[in-house]
């Protein structure tokens, strides 16, 4: 992540306009706004990347769920941000060294602290959902113990057939390009089989994006680190198939998700989705600023907070009428 921040910060400083624009009508994602995109299902409100988190977010009104994928030793794609299970679960080790059965048996809520995501090492009373997965306490009403496991991607896609999904291809480490490419190939196989048009695939690794696009050209993309950097620096268009630019709020204190940049991206035919992940304070004020800057989607760690704000302001949503602060 540090490398991404450093390189894009340089790029933002040199932002220049592009030479030409494509037709906005070619990109259906420009009409899907303003989206509450629950980041990892809303990791500040629920255990990240679990069925419980995704279901909760969808029930409260989220328009899209965002998730990450890693692969197991038996080539199953699982929904997991980190390459190691240590931060979030009661296990240790790399996902790629474990079978799906081993990964799925772990308690993905083991270190979840409401409002703080996964924080190991606190007193046991800090973890209200610890042990639900392992049947040591009852799940919340309407949920099952398995909803607190690390799920397979197939399970998530089957459960949320009518909910748009943003999928980020992860690897074992930033330097392990082969792991990114392997996961891209596994993902292409899955998505080619289900033929959905409401999925966006991204990765910080541009080679993974290129490999995925080669194998699954019908699926919309958000570019990787280098693709974004080139766009910021010189207006060079990202890889064919790009439908959205997914950007941080700030980089090294420098605003990126500005009204000017978003207008430029829209003119070039790209939707803009904004993530936080520690790049800026995440609260109602930040959400309001992004809505007013015309972001098409906000990847919220606090999807309930964002949903309340969107409802209070009566903001337009996909398939729902409302006020659009950016409509001319």
Residue, then its C-alpha position, 0 to 999 in steps of 0.5 A: x500500500x505504501x508504494x501505491x500511495x507514494x507513486x500516485x501522490x507523484x502522479x496527482x501532482x502532475x494531473x493534466x487533462x486528457x485530449x479526448x473524451x468517450x461517450x458516457x452512454x457507453x458506460x452503464x456504471x455512470x448511471x449507477x449512482x450514488x452507490x453505497x459500496x460496503x467495503x469488505x461488507x463494512x469492516x468497522x460495523x461487522x467482521x470484514x469479508x464475512x457473509x454476516x457483514x455482506x448480508x447486514x450491509x445489503x439489508x440496511x440498503x447497500x447498493x454494492x458489496x466490495x471484497x477481496x479474493x485470495x486462493x487456497x492450496x486447493x485452488x479455491x478462491x476465498x473472500x479474504x483481504x490479507x494473505x495471512x489469517x492471523x489478523x482476523x481469525x483464530x488461526x495462523x499462516x498463509x491462506x495459500x498454504x491451507x486447504x479451503x476446508x481449513x480456512x473455512x473452519x476458522x472464526x473470521x469474527x475472532x478479533x472483530x472489535x465494533x468500530x475498530x475492525x480486527x484488533x488482536x490482543x485485547x481482553x476477551x470481552x472486547x470481541x462480542x462475536x468471537x466464538x459464534x463460528x465455533x458454536x461457543x455462542x449463539x449467532x445474532x437472530x437471522x444468522x448462522x454460525x457459518x456466516x462468520x466463517x471465511x466464505x468461498x467466492x462462489x458462496x458469496x456470488x450465489x448468495x448475492x445473485x442480484x447485488x452488484x459486487x466489486x472484486x479485488x484480486x489479491x496476491x500473497x505479497x506485492x512482489x509475488x506477481x505469480x500469485x496475483x496472476x494465478x488468482x486472476x486466472x481462477x477468478x476469470x474461470x468463475x466469472x466466465x461461468x456465471x455471466x453477470x454484468x454487475x461485477x467490477x474487477x480490480x487489483x493494485x497489480x496491473x499484470x493481474x488486471x491484464x491477465x484477467x481481461x485477456x481471459x474474461x473480456x466481458x467483465x468491467x474493470x477498474x485499473x491497477x496502480x500503474x494504470x491510475x498513475x498514467x491516467x493521473x500523470x498524462x491522461x493516458x487511458x487505462x486498459x480496455x474494459x475500464x468502467x470505473x476509476x477507484x481512487x483514495x480520498x487523499x494521498x499523502x495529505x493531497x486531495x485526489x477525490x476532488x470535484x475537478x478530477x471526478x468531472x474529468x473522469x466523467x468526461x472521459x466516460x469513467x465512473x468514479x468510486x472512492x475508498x478510504x482504507x486509512x487515507x483520510x478520516x471516514x465520517x459523515x463530513x467526509x461522505x458529504x464531501x464526496x457526494x457533493x464532489x459527484x462521486x458515483x460510489x463510496x466504499x464505506x467501512x461504515x455503510x450504516x452511517x452512509x446509508x443514513x446520510x444518503x436517506x436524510x439527504x434524499x440522494x438519488x440511488x441506483x433504481x431509486x429516484x432522489x436528489x442529484x447534487x451534480x445534475x446540471 
